[in-house]
Amino acid sequence: LFWERGVPLAGTLLFFILAGPWYAAMFLIHGDAYSSQAQVHTVGRFLAPMEGHGVGWWFYIPVLLLGFYPWSSFLPAGLYHAYVTWRAFRSRQNQTHALPEARTAEISHDELNWFMGLWIVGVFIFFSLSSTRLPHYIGPLFPACAILAASYWTQGLQDPSTKGLRGSIHFLMSVGYLLAIGFACAPALFAKFSEKMVKEFPLATQFDLGPGPYAGATIVVLAMGLVGYFGLNDDKRALAFGVAGGALASVFLVAILTIVPGLNRYAIAPPQELAYAAGLNLQPTDQLIAFGSTRPSFAFYARRTVSFIPSNELDRLRTALGKDGRIMILLPEYLQDTLPKEAAGFQPILKRYGFLLLSNQPVVEAPQGVDAAPSQSSKPLGH
């Protein structure tokens, strides 16, 4: 059956046609460096935790539940239903020893569900066995999750007695109410634990989440009430899907309008802007050091090589500072006093919401024989 309908040869050929050019381009551009890095970040990450992303085997359970919410509420029942229909099909096959042609069209819908279920379970187990775990690793699950959840929901609309449907709606509502409580508590929790965020967000203790979390909690509470009213009513059940989708879109809109701009302005953008400024003023032979805050995105915004040095590796920093040429250091402001004596001559040239850019040479040098004008203020540029 698989060889007749799965067309594996044509599918494999299509895969190579779509993916092959990209891999070929990477090998042509980077050569062996690409293959070695690809091995490190595939096989290496699977066999050993990297960059502190070990976590437990259970990590992807909440990631899938919340990342695919509210539709994730229908996955347990959808997977169970796919398993039950597969067992029933296997039982009929064992009894008849053949699949009658007349039944082929009838089981096509079930076959899709079986494939989606196998896709979900297989990928989920594979990445759960990996030693390094990050939320986006299970991205390949989401197309299969969407198809299976939609298939199960459609069956529930056609047959109100579908097993597990009402339980799935209750599960959706329960998770929604828990999320609403979490949103409402978010400002207080942020204020309580803000001091622990200072390493990556220097102004965390001065930042306020604003009314966004409370607005999100209100939207979710109202939406869950409507989901229950429509979803548990056989005649109005179809409206529950729209309510859940509308609530999800509304919460994201509130977050984008009220929370994300502040976080971007005070926590995300400042070091990226300093990295960009450093990249504009450094020559290829110069150095840019990211000290303490080691975000990989710094290299992207600086458009150059960046030496990432954790705050507890001062010996590495001393070695880097001993090299010739212009050197710039990008660091959280609170770490300035921890710099070794080798950095005593570095001056702040830019300051941005708790982050500093230091340099051992002025950005603008005076021509020889001309005395530099005395600075009117020692205050760094920026905010």
N, C-alpha and C positions, 0 to 999 in steps of 0.2 A: 504493500500500500504506500509506503514511504517513497519508494523508487518511482511509483506511478504518478503520485500527486505532488511529492515534495520537490521534484526536479532538482536534485542536489547538484548535478553537474552544471546545469545552466546557472544555478544560484552561485556556485563557487566561481564560475567564470565572471559573472556580474560583479562579485565582490572584488576580484582582482582588477577588473576594469575601473571600478570606482576608487579603490584604495591604492592600487599600484602606483599611479603617477605621483601621489604625494610622497610615498616612501622612496621612490626612485629619485625625486627631487632632493629629499633630505640627504640621501647617500651621495648624490653628486655634489651638493654644497658642502657637507660636513665630513664626508668620508667615514673613516674608522671612528672618529670622535662621536659621531651620531650613534653607531652601533654599540659602542661601549657605554654611553650614557643611557641608551635605551635599555640595555641589560641591567644597569644599576637601578633604574627606576621602574623596572617591571619585575624581573626575577628577584632583584635585591630587596625591593619593598615587600614582596610576597613572603620571603624567607625570614626577614628580620625587620623589627620596627625601626622606622627612620624619623628623625626630627621630633621625637616624643609623641608620635601618633600611634601608640600601641593600643590603648584602651582595652576593653574586654570583648569577648565573642558576641555579647549581646548588643554591641554598639549600634548595629544597623536596624534593630527593632524600633527604637524611638525615631531614628532618622527616617525610616520608611513611613511610620505612622504619622509623624508630623509633616514630613516633606511632601507627602501625597494627600494630606488631609484636605477636605473631608472625605474624598473618595476612597481613602485607605480603609475606611470603616466597612466597606463592602468586600474587601479582599479575603478575609478569613472565610466568610460564607461562600464566596465565589470559588476559592480554591477547594473547599470541601465539596461543593457541588460538582466541580470538574472531576474530582477524584471519584465520587460516587458514580457518575455517569460512565467513567472509564472502566470501573470495576464491573458495572452492569454490562457494558459492551464486551468485555473480556469473557464474562460468564456466558453470554450468548454465543460468542465465537467458539468457546470450548464445547458447547452443546451441539452446534451445527457444523463445526469444523470448516466453515467457509462463510464469507460475507455475501449475502444475497445482493444482487445488483439493485433490487427494488428498494433496499434500505440505504443505499449510498447517500442519496440526497438528504435523507432524514438525519443522518449522523454528522453531516458536514459542519453544522453549527457546534456540535460537541467537540469535533476534532479541533476546531479553532481554540476552544477553551482548554483542551488538553495541552495543546502546544503552548498557549500563554502560561498555563500553570507550570509546565516544565521549564519554561524560560525563566519565570519568576523564582521558582525554588532553586534551580540550578545556579543562576547568577548570585542569588542571595547567599547560598551556602559557600560558593567559591570565594566571594569577597569576605565572608565571615571567617573563613579559614586563613585569610591573609594576615600576616603579622602587622602590617601597616594599614591603618583604617582611617579614611577621611570621608566625610559625608558625600562628596560628589562622585565617589567611586561607583556607587550603585545607580548612577544615572541611566545606564542601559536597561534598568528594570522598568522605568517609568512608561515607555510605550506599551509593554505587555500588561502592566498594571492598569493602564487606562482602558485597554481593550477588554480585559477580563472584568473590570468593575462595570464598564458600560454594558457588557453582555449580560451580566448578572442583574443589573438594574432593569434592563429591557425585559428580561424574563419576568422580573417581579411585577412590572406594569401589566404584562400580558396575563400573568397567573398570580393573583393576589395571595394565593396559598403557598407560594414558593418558600421552602424551608429556610429559615434563618433571616428572612428579609426584615421582619419587625425587630428582631434582635440587633441587626446591623444598624437600624435607625436609632434604636436606644443607645447603642455604642457610640454612634456619631454624636448624639446629643450629650452624652456623658463626657466625652473628650472635649466637646465644645465648651461646656460649662467649666471644666477644669482649666481650659485655656483662658476663659474670661477671668477666672480668679487669678491666674498667673499674670494677665495683662494689668489687672487692677493693682496687684502687688508689686509690679515691676518698678515704679518710681521709688518706693520705699526700699526694695532690695538693692536697687542701683545705688542709692545713697549710702546704704549700710556697707556695701562691699566696694565702694568706689576707690578706697585707698589701695585695694589689691590690684586695681587696673592701671595704676599710675605708670607702671613700666611701659605699657604700650599706648597709654592715653594720659599724658602728663596733667591735663586739666580736668581729669575725671571728677575730682572732688568739687569742682566749681560748675559742673555741667548738670543741667536739669532736663529730664525727658519731656517735661511739659504735659499738656492735656492729652496727647496722642494715645497713650496706653488706656486711659479712662474711656476715651471715645471708642477705641477698639473693643474694650470689654463690653460696653453698652450695645454695640452693634452685634456682637456674638451672642449675648444673652437674648436679645430680641429675635435674632435669626434662629436660634435653637428652639425657641418657643414655637415659631412658625413651622420649622422643620417637623417638630413633633405633631403639630396640628394637621398639617397636610400629609406628612409621610405615614402616619398611622391611620389615615382615612383612605380606604380603598378607592374611593371615587376621585379624590383630589391629590393622590400620591405624586403624580407627575410634577406638580408645582413645587414639591420639596427640593427637587434637583436644582431648579432655578433659584430658589431662596438660598440654598447652600452656596451655589456659585456666586450669587450676588453679594453674599456676606463676605466671602473670601476676597472678591475684588474690592469691596469697600474697605476692608481692614488694610489691604495692601495700599490703597489710595491714601488712607489716613496716615499710614506709616511714611509713605513717600513724601507727603506734604508737611508733616509735623515733626517727624523724628529724624529721618535720614538726612535732611539738609544740615541740621546741627551736628550730627555725628560726623558727617563728611567734612564740614568746615573746621571743626575743632579737633578731630581725632584722626581722620584718614588723609585729608588733603595736605595738611601742613608739612609733613616730612617729604611727601611726594613733590611738593612745590620747591622745597629746598634742594632736593636731589636734582630736579630739572635745572634750577639755577646753577648748581655746581657743574652739571654737565656742560652748560653753555660757556663756562669760564675756565674749564680745565682742558689742557692739551692731552693728546693720547699718551704721552709719557708721564703725565702727572698722576697723583693718587687721590682717590675718593674713598674714605673710610667711613663705614656705618658702624658706630659704636653703641652698644646697648640695645638699640632697636634694629633688629636684623630682618626687615621685611624684604623678601625677594623682589618686590615690585620696585624698589629703589633703583635697581639696575635698569629696569625698563624706562623709568622717567629720566634717569641721568643719561641714558643711551651710551653707556660705557661700562667697563669693568668696575665693580665695587668690591672692596675688601670688607667682608662682614666679620666683626669681632665682638663676641659677647662681652658684657661688662665685667665678667670675672676672669678674663684672659688678658691681664695687663701686660704680661711679657710679650705676647704677640703684638700688642699695640706699640710697645717700645721698639720692637724690631722694625715695624712698619714706619714709625716716625724717624728712624735713623737713616732712611733712604733720602736721596737728593731730589730736588725739584719741588714744585708746588704741591702742597698736601692740604686737603680739606677734610674736616671731620664733621659728620652729621650725627647728632646725638640728642637725646632728651635733655632739657636744660638742667634737670636735677642731678645729672651725672657729671656736670662740668667740674665740680669740686673733687671728683674722684680720679680725674686724669693725672697721669704721672708727670713728673717734673719736666720730662722731655717735651711736653705740650704747653709749657708755661708761656712760650712766646706766641702761641696761637691767639688770634683776636676774633671776636664775633663779627661776622660781616652781614649775617641775616638772622632774624629771629622770627619765629612763627608759631604762636599759640603753644608754647611749652617746648618747642624744638629749636635747636641752634645749629648754625652752620659756621664752623670755625675755619680759619685759614692761617697758614704760616707766612703768607705773603699778601700784600694788598691786592685787591682786584684790579685797581687802576694804578699803574706805576708812573711816577713823575719822570720826565726826561732828565738825562744826566746834566748836571750843572744847575738845575733849578731846584730850589728848596720847596719841599711840599708844604702847602698851606696848612697851618695848624687847624686841627679839627675843632669845630664849634661845640661838638657834643660827643661824648663817648658812647652814647646810646646806640645800640645796634639798629640796623634798618629793619623795617617790618613792624610787627605788632608786639 
